[in-house]
Amino acid sequence: MNKIVRIMLKPKEDREISQGFPWVYDNEISTVKFPLEEGMKTSSLEECAVEDGTIVEVYSNAGGFLGSGVINKKSKITVRMISSLHADKILENMKSFWAKKIRDAVNIRNLSFKSDDSCRLVFGEADFIPGLIVEKYVSKGKLYLVVQFLALACEKFRNEILSSLKDFVKPDFIYERSDAAVREKEGLAEKAGWIGKTGQEVIEIEENGVLLLVDIAHGQKTGYFLDQKFNREKIKKFCHGKKVLDTFTHTGAFGLNAVKAGAREVVSVDISQEAVDMVEKNISLNGAEEKMKAVCADVFDLLKQYEASGEKFDVIILDPPAFTKKAGKIEKAYGGYKEINLRAMRILNEGGILVSCSCSHYFDENTFYSMLMHSAMDSHKRVQVLEKLGAAPDHPILLGYSKSEYLKCAVCRVI
């Protein structure tokens, strides 16, 4: 007898799953069917006794098989899909199942990145391992992995996943940053620290010929934002001999790429003194003291001050954190994005370059470019979009899962 628990969806709730969406919400589930000796028993989700972390099968209301996933009744995302295979096929060899997923993810990165490049090796749902983030950092010949287990769907199989990473990637050190608040929604405690051998918490990596210190233990998320690597390289061609303003700078990476390209002056701004301290170390590391300075300030206030004083720049980079992480806050976020873009346009020299970014997946592409258009209108400027960019190829986009297509980066000429 098939002993696999079946999750039956309500009518019409199967469409998104069929299109590739990897989550089943609690309010989309009709009934749960689980096996007993006398046959299949049907119950509601609330009444079913299936253990959280169990691999279950998901079916349409009409009985069509949609795939297998991991159940967690503590979360509103009750099932996270992990495969189009039937559950019994997965359970035949769990180690082999997870090893193939890790191997596939790493092999995809090997098409675009060299062995000594730092990059994201696993991007959660987009790599069919829900909740798992794995960053690879190469520092002075040593390979560091920073891992985040953000959902029960991957936490349940952490031993298999870590074993596969050790076997296939062969890291020198692994640091865990599962200290994100989202774990609470999964019924998991936050945790952080070394897995196995202890390495350096602050490491030095190289990106686009720029040296950068990365605090993997205390920096934001995993310590560095690898998704903008190729975009930082692309903006170099606009920076030679130019005066550049790099805002929401975090580590100073955009600004240092501008210096590398021959910018005559770079101002990098962040509201966090800890971030500014790191930027100053990175400036020193690259011998860029004569060309670049770090400023601790609120970007909104600083842009107003520059506008009031008549300060002008040739290139301005706006790479803010997500202004909204909820669908209901888009209108407020729109106002924030518009304000910084409008003011940036006003303090650009004629024909200056604006590099404008948004990393909020709720702030979709149409909304983002509408915001740019209205910013141009209200600042009485005309804007040519020279390039539409997104995240680097180590952040693949999963069709049917719009959250994976989160980064927008527009390179604009403002006149």
C-alpha positions as a printed Julia matrix, in Angstrom:
415×3 Matrix{Float64}:
   0.0    0.0     0.0
   1.22   3.53   -0.8
   1.97   5.13    2.57
   2.51   8.67    1.32
   0.32  11.49    2.69
  -1.65  13.31   -0.01
  -2.49  17.02    0.13
  -5.64  17.75   -1.87
  -6.08  21.34   -3.07
  -9.27  23.3    -3.36
 -10.77  23.78   -6.84
  -8.68  26.02   -9.14
  -5.81  26.26   -6.62
  -3.62  23.98   -8.73
  -2.99  26.46  -11.55
  -0.05  28.33   -9.96
   1.6   25.09   -8.85
   1.29  23.75  -12.41
   2.99  26.93  -13.66
   5.95  26.43  -11.31
   4.97  28.3    -8.15
   6.72  26.4    -5.32
   4.46  27.13   -2.33
   1.11  25.79   -1.13
  -0.61  28.08    1.38
  -2.78  26.76    4.21
  -5.95  28.33    2.8
  -5.47  26.53   -0.55
  -5.75  23.06    0.98
  -9.05  21.23    0.87
  -8.3   17.95    2.67
  -5.45  15.69    3.7
  -5.48  11.99    2.87
  -3.23   9.68    4.81
  -2.92   5.91    4.78
  -4.2    3.52    7.42
  -4.3   -0.27    7.34
  -7.91  -0.22    6.26
  -7.31   2.36    3.53
  -6.95   6.12    3.02
  -8.43   8.38    5.68
  -9.5   11.93    4.84
  -9.29  14.81    7.3
  -8.93  18.57    7.42
  -5.47  20.13    7.62
  -6.12  21.13   11.25
  -7.08  17.59   12.27
  -4.4   15.65   10.4
  -1.62  14.07   12.44
   1.12  14.21    9.8
   4.45  15.27   11.31
   5.97  18.58   10.2
   8.94  17.95    7.93
   7.3   14.96    6.22
   7.54  14.66    2.45
   4.01  14.7     1.07
   2.41  14.61   -2.37
   0.24  17.45   -3.67
  -2.8   16.82   -5.87
  -5.34  18.97   -7.66
  -8.94  18.83   -6.47
  -9.68  16.54   -9.42
  -6.93  14.14   -8.34
  -4.09  15.09  -10.67
  -0.57  14.68   -9.26
   1.29  18.02   -9.06
   4.51  17.12   -7.26
   6.04  16.45   -3.87
   6.92  18.84   -1.08
   7.68  19.21    2.62
   4.81  19.99    4.98
   4.97  22.46    7.87
   1.64  23.15    9.56
   3.23  25.88   11.69
   3.72  28.04    8.59
   1.15  29.72    6.37
   3.3   28.31    3.55
   2.19  24.82    4.49
   3.92  22.87    1.72
   7.12  23.87   -0.05
   7.52  21.95   -3.29
  10.81  20.11   -3.82
  10.25  17.88   -6.84
   7.99  16.74   -9.66
   8.8   13.16   -8.65
   6.5   11.01   -6.56
   7.53  10.91   -2.9
   8.43   7.22   -2.89
  11.06   7.88   -5.58
  12.6   10.61   -3.4
  12.59   8.44   -0.29
  14.41   5.59   -2.07
  17.73   7.43   -1.66
  17.56  10.75    0.17
  21.31  11.35    0.04
  21.37  10.91   -3.74
  18.29  13.14   -4.16
  19.83  16.13   -2.34
  23.3   15.52   -3.8
  21.89  15.85   -7.33
  20.21  19.15   -6.46
  23.46  20.58   -5.05
  25.48  19.25   -8.0
  23.05  20.74  -10.54
  23.11  24.15   -8.81
  26.91  24.26   -8.67
  27.29  23.13  -12.29
  25.03  25.96  -13.47
  27.32  28.49  -11.73
  30.38  26.93  -13.31
  29.1   28.11  -16.7
  29.42  31.79  -15.7
  31.96  31.89  -12.88
  35.56  30.78  -12.46
  36.7   28.55   -9.6
  38.2   31.52   -7.72
  35.1   33.74   -8.14
  32.79  34.45   -5.24
  29.16  33.76   -6.14
  25.84  32.39   -4.89
  25.76  28.61   -5.24
  22.17  27.97   -4.18
  19.26  30.4    -4.5
  16.47  28.7    -2.54
  13.3   27.93   -4.46
  14.88  29.03   -7.75
  17.26  26.07   -7.38
  14.48  23.76   -6.15
  15.8   23.7    -2.56
  13.25  25.84   -0.68
  14.68  28.19    1.94
  18.34  27.37    1.32
  20.89  30.07    0.5
  24.53  29.14   -0.08
  27.18  31.76   -0.85
  30.69  30.86   -1.97
  33.46  33.27   -1.01
  37.07  32.75   -2.11
  39.51  34.51    0.2
  43.28  34.23   -0.27
  43.01  30.73   -1.66
  40.55  29.51    0.96
  36.97  28.59    0.07
  34.3   29.73    2.51
  30.63  28.78    2.34
  28.01  30.87    4.12
  24.76  28.93    4.47
  21.27  29.95    5.49
  18.56  27.41    6.32
  15.48  29.63    6.29
  12.69  27.04    6.11
  11.87  23.68    7.65
  11.9   22.22    4.12
  15.7   22.52    4.05
  16.39  22.46    7.83
  14.88  18.97    7.99
  17.5   17.73    5.53
  20.46  19.85    6.67
  22.68  16.8     7.21
  22.15  15.54    3.66
  22.6   19.05    2.24
  25.77  19.82    4.22
  27.21  16.42    3.35
  26.57  17.08   -0.36
  28.17  20.54   -0.16
  31.26  19.09    1.54
  31.54  16.28   -1.0
  30.99  18.36   -4.13
  32.29  21.85   -3.28
  34.98  20.85   -0.76
  34.95  24.08    1.29
  37.69  24.93    3.76
  35.16  26.55    6.11
  31.37  26.74    6.51
  29.65  29.51    8.45
  25.92  29.39    9.18
  23.82  32.57    9.11
  20.42  31.11    9.95
  19.81  34.13   12.16
  16.95  35.59   10.13
  13.58  36.42   11.71
  11.76  34.46    8.98
  12.74  31.22   10.75
  10.3   32.08   13.55
   7.43  31.8    11.06
   8.65  28.28   10.33
   8.7   27.33   14.01
  12.51  27.39   14.04
  14.95  29.14   16.36
  17.61  31.43   14.93
  21.16  30.12   14.88
  24.57  31.19   13.66
  28.15  29.97   13.91
  30.85  27.8    12.42
  30.0   24.31   11.18
  33.17  22.34   11.78
  36.48  24.18   11.52
  36.74  27.83   12.57
  37.9   30.36    9.99
  38.08  34.16    9.81
  34.87  36.13   10.37
  36.12  39.03    8.22
  37.51  37.8     4.91
  38.96  39.47    1.83
  37.52  38.74   -1.61
  38.22  40.12   -5.07
  35.47  41.25   -7.44
  36.06  42.88  -10.82
  39.65  43.61   -9.79
  38.5   45.32   -6.56
  39.48  44.04   -3.1
  36.67  43.91   -0.54
  36.47  42.96    3.12
  33.35  40.94    3.92
  32.08  40.34    7.46
  30.39  36.97    7.06
  29.42  36.77   10.75
  27.92  40.23   11.35
  27.31  41.8     7.92
  23.84  42.12    6.43
  22.33  38.75    5.47
  25.37  36.74    4.34
  27.81  39.66    4.54
  27.8   40.88    0.94
  25.45  41.35   -2.02
  26.84  39.22   -4.83
  23.89  39.79   -7.16
  25.2   43.15   -8.46
  28.65  41.87   -9.52
  28.18  42.21  -13.27
  26.2   45.44  -12.91
  29.11  46.98  -10.99
  31.37  46.0   -13.87
  28.99  47.45  -16.46
  28.82  50.91  -14.88
  32.59  51.33  -15.11
  32.41  52.6   -18.7
  30.45  55.64  -17.54
  32.8   56.61  -14.69
  36.18  57.48  -16.2
  37.09  61.03  -15.22
  33.68  61.55  -13.6
  32.39  62.7   -10.22
  30.38  59.82   -8.76
  27.86  59.57   -5.91
  27.39  56.01   -4.59
  24.42  55.81   -2.19
  23.26  53.05    0.19
  26.77  51.8    -0.39
  27.0   49.01    2.24
  30.61  47.93    1.48
  31.55  50.62   -1.05
  31.61  48.11   -3.92
  29.96  50.31   -6.58
  32.16  53.25   -5.6
  35.35  51.2    -5.7
  34.44  49.87   -9.14
  34.06  53.49  -10.23
  37.53  54.29   -8.83
  38.91  51.25  -10.67
  37.44  52.7   -13.87
  39.25  56.01  -13.36
  36.64  58.21  -11.66
  38.17  61.48  -10.51
  36.06  61.68   -7.32
  33.72  59.26   -5.53
  31.47  59.87   -2.52
  30.02  56.7    -0.95
  27.16  57.14    1.52
  25.49  54.87    4.08
  23.37  55.57    7.14
  25.15  52.87    9.16
  28.39  53.87   10.87
  29.42  50.21   10.91
  29.0   50.09    7.13
  30.97  53.33    6.7
  33.77  51.92    8.86
  33.95  48.91    6.53
  33.9   51.18    3.46
  36.84  53.13    4.85
  38.77  49.9     5.33
  37.97  48.9     1.75
  39.08  52.31    0.48
  42.41  51.83    2.26
  42.72  48.24    1.03
  42.48  49.49   -2.57
  44.69  52.55   -2.08
  41.77  54.78   -3.11
  42.08  57.44   -0.38
  42.83  60.27   -2.81
  39.79  59.57   -5.0
  37.1   58.22   -2.66
  35.56  59.14    0.68
  32.89  57.53    2.84
  30.1   59.57    4.42
  27.74  58.48    7.2
  24.39  60.12    6.43
  20.74  59.54    5.65
  20.62  59.44    1.85
  17.23  61.18    1.74
  18.56  64.1     3.8
  21.87  64.25    1.93
  20.22  64.43   -1.48
  18.12  67.36   -0.23
  21.26  69.09    1.04
  23.07  68.59   -2.25
  20.1   69.98   -4.17
  19.85  73.01   -1.87
  23.57  73.76   -2.13
  23.77  73.25   -5.9
  26.14  70.28   -5.66
  26.31  68.33   -8.94
  27.49  64.85   -9.98
  28.17  63.1   -13.3
  27.11  59.64  -12.15
  24.74  58.71   -9.3
  24.12  55.15   -8.1
  20.96  54.43   -6.1
  21.04  50.9    -4.68
  18.71  51.07   -1.66
  17.5   48.19    0.5
  14.0   46.92   -0.23
  11.6   49.72    0.66
   8.79  47.18    0.97
   8.68  43.52    1.95
   4.89  43.4     1.88
   2.45  43.7    -1.0
   0.32  46.14    0.99
   3.14  48.67    1.37
   3.83  49.3    -2.32
   2.31  52.79   -2.34
   4.54  53.94    0.52
   7.57  52.35   -1.13
   6.71  54.09   -4.4
   6.98  57.44   -2.65
  10.39  56.57   -1.22
  11.81  55.35   -4.51
  10.39  58.35   -6.33
  11.87  60.86   -3.9
  15.44  59.62   -4.16
  15.25  59.24   -7.94
  13.69  62.65   -8.47
  16.31  64.38   -6.32
  19.13  62.41   -7.95
  17.94  63.53  -11.39
  17.98  67.16  -10.24
  21.6   67.04   -9.06
  22.99  65.29  -12.13
  24.9   67.31  -14.68
  23.4   67.53  -18.17
  23.65  64.08  -19.79
  24.64  62.49  -16.46
  24.16  58.81  -15.69
  21.69  57.54  -13.11
  22.01  53.88  -12.06
  18.75  53.18  -10.25
  17.99  49.88   -8.5
  15.22  48.17   -6.56
  15.59  44.78   -4.87
  11.97  44.48   -3.74
  10.16  41.74   -5.66
   6.81  43.34   -4.75
   7.94  46.48   -6.58
   7.72  44.83   -9.99
   9.29  45.97  -13.25
   6.25  47.88  -14.52
   5.91  49.76  -11.22
   9.65  50.47  -11.13
   9.8   52.0   -14.61
   6.57  53.9   -14.0
   8.26  55.39  -10.93
  11.27  56.42  -13.02
   9.02  58.04  -15.61
   7.11  60.07  -13.02
  10.36  61.02  -11.29
  11.57  62.41  -14.62
   8.31  64.29  -15.17
   8.36  65.91  -11.73
  12.03  66.85  -11.98
  11.43  68.29  -15.48
  14.0   65.95  -17.0
  14.05  63.61  -19.98
  15.44  60.13  -19.43
  16.9   57.58  -21.82
  17.14  54.05  -20.43
  20.41  52.75  -21.85
  20.3   49.31  -20.24
  17.84  47.23  -18.23
  19.77  44.93  -15.92
  18.94  42.37  -13.26
  20.68  39.97  -10.91
  23.78  38.04  -11.94
  23.33  34.51  -13.38
  24.05  32.95   -9.99
  20.54  34.17   -9.11
  18.42  32.25  -11.67
  14.79  33.16  -12.27
  12.25  30.37  -11.76
   9.3   30.76  -14.11
   6.07  30.85  -12.15
   7.85  32.27   -9.1
   8.04  36.03   -9.5
   9.87  36.47   -6.21
  13.01  35.1    -7.86
  13.0   38.02  -10.34
  13.48  40.65   -7.69
  16.33  42.94   -8.81
  15.79  45.79  -11.24
  18.75  47.93  -12.29
  18.25  50.7   -14.85
  21.15  52.57  -16.39
  19.74  55.94  -17.46
  20.97  59.07  -19.21
  19.32  62.16  -17.77
  19.01  65.4   -19.78
